[in-house]
């Protein structure tokens, strides 16, 4: 069972997109939305007070996910929906590691469009600011994925059950 074009699943995986691979079963376990994550600076604190729109972030330095990332694909759909081309963004870095992106934002390197669930801990501790994307009307699903052709071991089934219950 392939997810994207490169990852082989042994037992199961948690993924941010359904690739439509017929050899896999994709079971949604939670919903999420995209947000703009920004450092805590005077500029962004002022924008937070007035409920900023995405156009106000257009020229800010932005860190984006790598190709193949579910978040990147959702970001591209969002930009297309609002009529913004990726070339209009001030991209200063492309990173494949979510933790590196989050640390870069905290340290003031730039902003990013991320999954809300992935950064709520940093918002709660006042290390970053989050701005909802009003135009992002649909929620993103996360999935447990496993091969149709494998018999799942009891501990894998137990883990899947735990994940589904945790997010309900």
Residue frames as a rotation matrix with the C-alpha (Angstrom) as fourth column:
UNK 1
0.587 0.810 0.000 0.00
0.810 -0.587 0.000 0.00
0.000 0.000 -1.000 0.00
UNK 2
-0.537 -0.790 0.297 1.51
0.795 -0.591 -0.137 3.32
0.284 0.162 0.945 -1.01
UNK 3
0.577 0.588 -0.567 0.73
0.697 -0.716 -0.032 6.68
-0.424 -0.377 -0.823 0.53
UNK 4
0.402 -0.457 -0.793 1.80
-0.568 -0.804 0.176 9.55
-0.718 0.380 -0.583 -1.65
UNK 5
0.815 -0.150 -0.560 4.31
-0.438 0.474 -0.764 7.95
0.380 0.868 0.320 -3.95
UNK 6
-0.050 -0.994 -0.097 7.03
-0.537 0.109 -0.837 7.00
0.842 0.011 -0.539 -1.57
UNK 7
-0.480 -0.172 0.860 5.87
-0.876 0.149 -0.459 5.61
-0.049 -0.974 -0.222 1.78
UNK 8
-0.321 0.349 -0.880 5.13
-0.132 0.904 0.407 1.93
0.938 0.246 -0.245 2.25
UNK 9
0.094 0.451 0.888 2.84
-0.960 -0.195 0.201 1.10
0.264 -0.871 0.414 5.14
UNK 10
-0.830 -0.430 -0.355 3.73
-0.306 0.883 -0.356 -1.93
0.467 -0.187 -0.864 7.18
UNK 11
-0.704 0.626 -0.336 0.81
0.699 0.530 -0.479 -2.04
-0.121 -0.572 -0.811 9.64
UNK 12
0.509 0.848 0.152 -0.91
0.858 -0.513 -0.010 1.34
0.069 0.135 -0.988 9.74
UNK 13
-0.717 -0.688 0.109 -0.17
0.680 -0.725 -0.107 5.05
0.152 -0.003 0.988 9.53
UNK 14
0.283 0.718 -0.636 -1.75
0.661 -0.626 -0.414 8.38
-0.695 -0.303 -0.652 10.42
UNK 15
-0.660 -0.500 0.561 -1.92
0.747 -0.355 0.562 10.64
-0.082 0.790 0.608 7.37
UNK 16
-0.471 0.406 -0.783 -3.33
0.061 -0.870 -0.488 14.01
-0.880 -0.277 0.385 6.38
UNK 17
-0.218 0.463 -0.859 -4.79
-0.931 -0.362 0.041 13.04
-0.292 0.809 0.510 3.03
UNK 18
0.330 0.382 0.863 -6.61
0.013 0.913 -0.409 10.24
-0.944 0.146 0.296 1.29
UNK 19
-0.572 -0.678 -0.463 -4.56
-0.472 -0.189 0.861 9.39
-0.671 0.711 -0.212 -1.79
UNK 20
0.383 0.804 -0.454 -7.32
-0.881 0.170 -0.441 7.25
-0.278 0.569 0.774 -3.26
UNK 21
-0.643 -0.670 -0.369 -5.06
-0.734 0.677 0.049 4.19
0.217 0.303 -0.928 -3.35
UNK 22
0.324 0.891 -0.319 -7.43
-0.773 0.444 0.454 1.25
0.546 0.099 0.832 -3.84
UNK 23
0.007 -0.377 -0.926 -5.11
0.223 0.904 -0.366 -1.14
0.975 -0.204 0.091 -2.01
UNK 24
-0.930 -0.353 -0.104 -5.56
0.200 -0.247 -0.948 0.85
0.309 -0.903 0.300 1.22
UNK 25
0.230 0.951 -0.204 -8.38
0.826 -0.080 0.558 1.55
0.515 -0.297 -0.804 3.63
UNK 26
-0.785 -0.395 0.477 -8.55
0.156 -0.872 -0.464 5.17
0.599 -0.290 0.746 4.79
UNK 27
0.143 0.821 -0.553 -10.56
0.891 0.137 0.434 5.73
0.431 -0.555 -0.711 7.97
UNK 28
-0.072 -0.167 0.983 -11.07
-0.074 -0.982 -0.172 9.37
0.995 -0.085 0.059 9.04
UNK 29
-0.071 0.026 -0.997 -10.38
0.909 0.412 -0.054 9.95
0.410 -0.911 -0.053 12.74
UNK 30
-0.025 0.153 -0.988 -10.42
0.670 -0.731 -0.130 13.75
-0.742 -0.665 -0.084 13.16
UNK 31
0.586 0.280 0.760 -11.10
0.747 -0.550 -0.374 17.03
0.313 0.787 -0.532 11.41
UNK 32
-0.121 -0.673 -0.730 -8.92
0.720 -0.566 0.402 20.11
-0.684 -0.477 0.553 11.27
UNK 33
0.926 0.323 0.196 -8.63
0.371 -0.681 -0.631 23.51
-0.070 0.658 -0.750 9.60
UNK 34
-0.034 -0.947 0.319 -5.72
0.898 -0.169 -0.406 25.55
0.439 0.273 0.856 8.32
UNK 35
0.863 0.195 -0.467 -4.50
0.406 -0.817 0.410 28.68
-0.301 -0.543 -0.784 10.10
UNK 36
0.403 -0.803 0.439 -1.81
0.015 -0.474 -0.880 31.29
0.915 0.361 -0.179 9.61
UNK 37
0.702 -0.315 -0.639 0.74
0.706 0.193 0.681 30.80
-0.091 -0.929 0.358 12.38
UNK 38
0.476 -0.489 0.731 2.77
0.119 -0.787 -0.605 33.93
0.871 0.375 -0.316 13.13
UNK 39
-0.464 -0.702 -0.539 5.40
0.706 0.075 -0.705 35.00
0.535 -0.708 0.461 15.64
UNK 40
0.562 0.595 -0.576 4.39
0.823 -0.470 0.318 37.12
-0.081 -0.653 -0.753 18.61
UNK 41
-0.695 -0.708 0.125 5.49
0.719 -0.690 0.086 40.55
0.026 0.150 0.988 17.40
UNK 42
-0.600 0.448 -0.662 3.95
0.008 -0.825 -0.565 44.01
-0.800 -0.344 0.492 17.56
UNK 43
-0.748 0.286 -0.599 2.82
-0.662 -0.256 0.705 43.77
0.048 0.923 0.381 13.92
UNK 44
-0.641 0.494 -0.588 0.97
0.105 0.815 0.570 40.49
0.760 0.303 -0.574 14.40
UNK 45
-0.684 0.423 -0.595 -0.47
0.667 0.033 -0.744 41.50
-0.295 -0.906 -0.305 17.77
UNK 46
-0.635 0.450 -0.627 -2.04
-0.424 -0.882 -0.204 44.52
-0.645 0.137 0.752 16.01
UNK 47
-0.656 0.385 -0.649 -3.37
-0.585 0.285 0.760 42.30
0.478 0.878 0.038 13.22
UNK 48
-0.772 0.342 -0.536 -4.82
0.508 0.839 -0.196 39.95
0.383 -0.423 -0.821 15.82
UNK 49
-0.733 0.476 -0.485 -6.81
0.188 -0.543 -0.818 42.80
-0.653 -0.691 0.309 17.37
UNK 50
-0.322 0.605 -0.728 -8.58
-0.742 -0.639 -0.202 43.56
-0.587 0.476 0.655 14.09
UNK 51
0.312 0.434 0.845 -9.19
0.091 0.872 -0.482 40.04
-0.946 0.227 0.233 12.71
UNK 52
-0.310 -0.595 -0.742 -6.82
-0.673 -0.414 0.613 40.20
-0.672 0.689 -0.272 9.76
UNK 53
0.867 0.499 0.016 -7.57
-0.300 0.545 -0.783 38.70
-0.399 0.674 0.622 6.36
UNK 54
0.508 -0.703 0.497 -5.05
0.641 0.694 0.327 36.59
-0.575 0.152 0.804 4.47
UNK 55
0.663 -0.230 0.712 -4.29
0.562 -0.475 -0.677 39.39
0.494 0.850 -0.185 1.99
UNK 56
0.859 -0.320 0.401 -2.59
-0.471 -0.801 0.369 41.26
0.203 -0.506 -0.838 4.84
UNK 57
0.497 -0.694 0.521 0.00
-0.178 0.506 0.844 38.45
-0.849 -0.512 0.128 5.09
UNK 58
0.971 0.064 0.230 0.71
0.191 0.370 -0.909 38.25
-0.143 0.927 0.347 1.36
UNK 59
0.609 -0.775 0.168 4.10
-0.235 -0.379 -0.895 40.01
0.757 0.506 -0.414 1.44
UNK 60
0.559 -0.388 0.733 5.28
-0.795 -0.001 0.606 38.63
-0.235 -0.921 -0.310 4.79
UNK 61
-0.506 -0.767 -0.395 8.12
-0.811 0.578 -0.083 36.09
0.292 0.278 -0.915 4.81
UNK 62
0.553 0.781 0.288 6.50
-0.823 0.565 0.048 32.66
-0.125 -0.264 0.956 4.68
UNK 63
-0.702 -0.671 0.240 7.79
-0.654 0.740 0.157 29.17
-0.283 -0.047 -0.958 5.33
UNK 64
0.327 0.870 -0.368 5.98
-0.943 0.328 -0.061 26.46
0.068 0.367 0.928 3.40
UNK 65
0.332 -0.110 0.937 5.85
-0.309 0.925 0.218 22.68
-0.891 -0.362 0.273 3.59
UNK 66
-0.726 -0.680 -0.101 7.52
-0.383 0.279 0.880 20.47
-0.571 0.678 -0.463 1.04
UNK 67
-0.222 0.607 -0.763 5.79
-0.906 0.162 0.392 19.00
0.361 0.778 0.514 -2.01
UNK 68
-0.432 0.133 -0.892 3.79
0.033 0.991 0.132 15.92
0.901 0.028 -0.433 -1.17
UNK 69
-0.980 0.098 -0.174 2.72
0.169 -0.056 -0.984 17.19
-0.106 -0.994 0.039 2.23
UNK 70
-0.209 0.976 0.055 -1.02
0.954 0.191 0.229 17.07
0.213 0.101 -0.972 2.88
UNK 71
0.209 0.226 -0.952 -0.79
0.588 -0.806 -0.063 20.51
-0.782 -0.546 -0.301 4.48
UNK 72
-0.725 -0.536 -0.432 0.96
-0.048 -0.586 0.809 21.88
-0.687 0.607 0.399 1.38
UNK 73
-0.808 0.480 0.341 -1.77
0.521 0.315 0.793 20.46
0.273 0.819 -0.505 -0.87
UNK 74
0.174 0.898 -0.404 -4.48
0.981 -0.195 -0.010 21.99
-0.088 -0.395 -0.915 1.33
UNK 75
-0.113 -0.309 -0.944 -2.61
0.279 -0.922 0.268 25.32
-0.954 -0.233 0.190 1.31
UNK 76
-0.959 -0.281 0.030 -2.45
0.088 -0.196 0.977 25.22
-0.268 0.940 0.213 -2.50
UNK 77
-0.377 0.903 0.207 -6.21
0.855 0.253 0.454 24.58
0.357 0.348 -0.867 -2.69
UNK 78
0.275 0.430 -0.860 -6.82
0.782 -0.620 -0.060 27.49
-0.559 -0.656 -0.507 -0.32
UNK 79
-0.482 -0.554 -0.679 -4.62
0.061 -0.794 0.605 29.86
-0.874 0.250 0.417 -2.37
UNK 80
-0.923 0.190 0.335 -6.32
0.364 0.149 0.919 28.79
0.124 0.970 -0.207 -5.60
UNK 81
-0.063 0.982 -0.179 -9.72
0.993 0.081 0.091 29.40
0.103 -0.172 -0.980 -4.03
UNK 82
0.455 0.224 -0.862 -8.83
0.501 -0.865 0.040 32.99
-0.736 -0.450 -0.505 -3.09
UNK 83
0.940 -0.010 0.341 -7.07
0.317 -0.344 -0.884 33.69
0.126 0.939 -0.320 -6.39
UNK 84
0.574 -0.818 0.027 -3.49
-0.726 -0.495 0.477 33.85
-0.377 -0.293 -0.878 -5.11
UNK 85
0.770 -0.410 -0.488 -0.70
-0.087 0.691 -0.718 32.13
0.632 0.595 0.497 -7.02
UNK 86
0.747 -0.531 -0.401 2.22
0.640 0.408 0.651 30.62
-0.183 -0.743 0.644 -5.08
UNK 87
-0.143 -0.850 0.507 4.57
0.898 -0.326 -0.294 32.99
0.415 0.414 0.810 -6.93
UNK 88
0.302 0.335 0.893 2.86
0.005 -0.937 0.350 35.92
0.953 -0.101 -0.284 -5.19
UNK 89
0.975 0.053 -0.217 4.05
0.208 0.143 0.968 34.67
0.082 -0.988 0.128 -1.80
UNK 90
0.399 -0.876 0.272 7.32
-0.787 -0.480 -0.389 35.81
0.471 -0.058 -0.880 -0.23
UNK 91
0.970 -0.014 -0.244 8.63
0.097 0.939 0.329 32.26
0.224 -0.343 0.912 0.32
UNK 92
0.398 -0.868 0.296 11.83
-0.894 -0.439 -0.085 32.33
0.204 -0.230 -0.952 2.37
UNK 93
-0.702 -0.625 0.342 12.08
-0.683 0.727 -0.073 28.61
-0.203 -0.285 -0.937 3.13
UNK 94
0.374 0.708 -0.599 10.65
-0.693 0.643 0.326 25.20
0.616 0.294 0.731 2.28
UNK 95
-0.595 -0.559 0.577 10.84
-0.803 0.415 -0.427 22.66
-0.001 -0.718 -0.696 5.08
UNK 96
-0.185 0.519 -0.835 9.75
-0.296 0.780 0.551 19.07
0.937 0.349 0.010 5.39
UNK 97
-0.572 -0.089 -0.815 9.82
0.671 0.520 -0.528 18.98
0.471 -0.849 -0.238 9.18
UNK 98
0.405 0.858 0.316 6.84
0.438 -0.485 0.757 20.46
0.802 -0.169 -0.573 11.03
UNK 99
0.634 -0.196 -0.748 8.83
0.738 -0.137 0.661 20.98
-0.232 -0.971 0.058 14.24
UNK 100
-0.509 -0.859 0.057 11.44
0.818 -0.462 0.344 23.02
-0.269 0.221 0.937 12.35
UNK 101
-0.336 0.485 0.807 8.71
0.469 -0.657 0.590 25.20
0.817 0.577 -0.006 10.87
UNK 102
0.708 0.667 -0.235 7.16
0.507 -0.247 0.826 25.77
0.493 -0.703 -0.513 14.30
UNK 103
0.257 -0.706 -0.660 10.54
0.830 -0.189 0.525 26.66
-0.496 -0.682 0.537 15.85
UNK 104
-0.658 -0.502 0.561 11.25
0.739 -0.574 0.353 29.04
0.145 0.647 0.749 12.97
UNK 105
0.137 0.795 0.590 7.95
0.400 -0.590 0.701 30.83
0.906 0.140 -0.399 13.56
UNK 106
0.779 0.130 -0.613 8.55
0.626 -0.115 0.772 31.08
0.030 -0.985 -0.171 17.32
UNK 107
-0.060 -0.926 -0.374 11.99
0.787 -0.274 0.553 32.56
-0.614 -0.261 0.745 16.58
UNK 108
0.309 0.324 -0.894 10.50
-0.026 -0.937 -0.349 35.20
-0.951 0.131 -0.281 14.27
UNK 109
-0.710 -0.646 0.281 11.76
0.229 0.165 0.959 33.88
-0.666 0.746 0.031 10.92
UNK 110
-0.856 0.473 -0.210 8.36
-0.406 -0.363 0.838 34.13
0.320 0.803 0.503 9.27
UNK 111
-0.073 0.920 0.385 4.79
-0.857 0.139 -0.496 32.90
-0.510 -0.366 0.779 9.13
UNK 112
-0.980 -0.139 -0.145 3.33
-0.197 0.801 0.565 29.66
0.038 0.583 -0.812 7.80
UNK 113
0.071 0.993 -0.096 0.01
-0.951 0.096 0.293 28.08
0.300 0.070 0.951 6.91
UNK 114
-0.886 -0.445 -0.134 -0.37
-0.349 0.827 -0.442 25.04
0.307 -0.344 -0.887 9.14
UNK 115
-0.137 0.789 -0.599 -2.86
0.398 0.598 0.696 22.63
0.907 -0.143 -0.396 10.59
UNK 116
0.242 0.303 0.922 -4.58
-0.605 -0.695 0.388 24.24
0.758 -0.652 0.015 13.58
UNK 117
0.981 0.184 -0.069 -4.20
-0.074 0.670 0.738 21.08
0.182 -0.719 0.671 15.67
UNK 118
0.427 -0.889 -0.164 -0.44
0.741 0.448 -0.500 21.06
0.518 0.092 0.850 15.11
UNK 119
-0.519 -0.705 0.484 0.12
0.369 -0.696 -0.617 24.45
0.771 -0.141 0.621 16.76
UNK 120
0.523 0.791 0.319 -2.53
0.018 -0.384 0.923 24.88
0.852 -0.477 -0.215 19.45
UNK 121
0.554 -0.386 -0.737 0.02
0.831 0.313 0.460 23.97
0.053 -0.867 0.495 22.13
UNK 122
-0.559 -0.820 0.119 2.23
0.820 -0.569 -0.068 26.89
0.123 0.059 0.991 21.07
UNK 123
-0.250 0.560 0.789 -0.75
0.063 -0.804 0.591 29.24
0.966 0.197 0.166 20.99
UNK 124
0.730 0.577 -0.366 -1.82
0.350 0.144 0.926 28.21
0.587 -0.804 -0.097 24.50
UNK 125
0.320 -0.703 -0.635 1.68
0.893 0.001 0.450 28.99
-0.316 -0.711 0.628 25.81
UNK 126
0.877 0.195 -0.439 1.63
0.096 -0.966 -0.239 32.33
-0.470 0.167 -0.866 23.94
UNK 127
-0.156 -0.981 0.115 4.63
0.261 0.071 0.963 31.45
-0.953 0.180 0.244 21.76
UNK 128
-0.935 -0.055 0.350 2.78
0.354 -0.177 0.918 32.08
0.011 0.983 0.185 18.49
UNK 129
-0.406 0.849 -0.339 -0.37
-0.501 -0.517 -0.694 33.75
-0.764 -0.112 0.635 17.22
UNK 130
-0.729 0.239 0.642 -2.98
0.570 0.731 0.375 31.96
-0.380 0.639 -0.669 15.10
UNK 131
-0.530 0.564 -0.633 -5.19
-0.644 -0.753 -0.132 33.55
-0.552 0.338 0.763 12.49
UNK 132
-0.054 0.569 0.821 -8.11
0.313 0.790 -0.527 31.55
-0.948 0.228 -0.221 11.09
UNK 133
-0.979 -0.172 -0.112 -8.53
-0.065 -0.256 0.964 31.41
-0.195 0.951 0.240 7.33
UNK 134
-0.270 0.960 -0.076 -12.12
-0.438 -0.193 -0.878 32.48
-0.858 -0.204 0.472 6.81
UNK 135
0.084 0.275 -0.958 -12.03
-0.996 0.010 -0.085 31.43
-0.014 0.961 0.275 3.17
UNK 136
-0.827 -0.423 -0.370 -11.07
-0.420 0.903 -0.093 27.90
0.373 0.079 -0.924 4.23
UNK 137
-0.049 0.956 0.291 -14.67
-0.980 -0.102 0.172 26.69
0.194 -0.277 0.941 4.44
UNK 138
0.679 0.310 -0.666 -13.97
-0.272 0.948 0.164 22.99
0.682 0.070 0.728 4.37
UNK 139
0.559 -0.490 0.669 -12.37
-0.702 0.150 0.696 21.01
-0.441 -0.859 -0.260 7.11
UNK 140
-0.103 -0.698 -0.709 -9.42
-0.809 0.473 -0.349 18.78
0.579 0.537 -0.613 6.46
UNK 141
0.905 0.404 0.136 -9.62
-0.413 0.754 0.511 15.14
0.104 -0.518 0.849 7.49
UNK 142
-0.316 -0.939 0.137 -6.89
-0.948 0.309 -0.072 13.02
0.025 -0.153 -0.988 9.01
UNK 143
0.633 0.565 -0.530 -6.93
-0.643 0.764 0.046 9.29
0.431 0.312 0.847 8.39
UNK 144
-0.030 -0.561 0.827 -5.74
-0.523 0.714 0.466 6.01
-0.852 -0.419 -0.315 9.79
UNK 145
0.477 0.137 -0.868 -4.59
-0.868 0.229 -0.440 4.06
0.139 0.964 0.228 6.74
UNK 146
-0.215 -0.536 0.816 -3.75
-0.503 0.777 0.378 0.41
-0.837 -0.330 -0.437 6.37
UNK 147
-0.802 -0.190 -0.567 -3.45
-0.594 0.361 0.719 -2.16
0.068 0.913 -0.402 3.61
UNK 148
0.301 0.951 -0.072 -6.58
-0.952 0.303 0.028 -4.07
0.049 0.061 0.997 2.56
UNK 149
0.480 -0.153 -0.864 -4.41
-0.355 0.866 -0.351 -7.12
0.802 0.475 0.361 2.08
UNK 150
-0.670 -0.740 -0.052 -2.94
-0.210 0.256 -0.944 -7.36
0.712 -0.622 -0.327 5.60
UNK 151
0.428 0.685 -0.590 -4.44
0.519 0.348 0.781 -8.96
0.740 -0.641 -0.206 8.63
UNK 152
0.121 -0.366 0.923 -4.03
-0.491 -0.830 -0.265 -6.40
0.863 -0.421 -0.280 11.38
UNK 153
-0.579 -0.418 -0.700 -2.40
0.422 0.581 -0.696 -7.54
0.698 -0.698 -0.160 14.59
UNK 154
0.314 0.783 -0.537 -4.42
0.875 -0.019 0.484 -7.07
0.368 -0.622 -0.691 17.79
UNK 155
-0.119 -0.402 -0.908 -2.15
0.752 -0.633 0.182 -4.30
-0.648 -0.661 0.378 19.12
UNK 156
-0.965 -0.162 0.207 -2.55
0.262 -0.660 0.705 -2.38
0.023 0.734 0.679 15.82
UNK 157
-0.195 0.971 0.136 -6.35
0.517 -0.016 0.856 -2.67
0.833 0.237 -0.499 16.04
UNK 158
0.303 0.257 -0.918 -6.18
0.950 -0.160 0.269 -1.55
-0.078 -0.953 -0.292 19.68
UNK 159
-0.643 -0.605 -0.470 -4.08
0.525 -0.795 0.304 1.48
-0.557 -0.051 0.829 18.69
UNK 160
-0.827 0.384 0.411 -6.51
0.244 -0.414 0.877 2.38
0.507 0.825 0.249 15.90
UNK 161
0.175 0.929 -0.327 -9.44
0.751 0.088 0.654 2.11
0.636 -0.361 -0.682 18.32
UNK 162
0.000 -0.278 -0.961 -7.60
0.886 -0.446 0.129 4.32
-0.465 -0.851 0.246 20.83
UNK 163
-0.920 -0.392 -0.019 -6.90
0.328 -0.793 0.513 7.00
-0.216 0.466 0.858 18.19
UNK 164
-0.491 0.806 0.331 -10.53
0.331 -0.179 0.926 7.05
0.806 0.564 -0.179 17.02
UNK 165
0.383 0.661 -0.645 -11.84
0.850 0.022 0.527 7.33
0.363 -0.750 -0.553 20.60
UNK 166
-0.340 -0.612 -0.714 -9.30
0.824 -0.559 0.086 9.99
-0.452 -0.559 0.695 21.57
UNK 167
-0.990 -0.140 -0.005 -10.46
0.114 -0.833 0.542 12.34
-0.080 0.536 0.840 18.81
UNK 168
-0.342 0.931 0.127 -14.22
0.564 0.095 0.820 11.83
0.752 0.352 -0.557 19.26
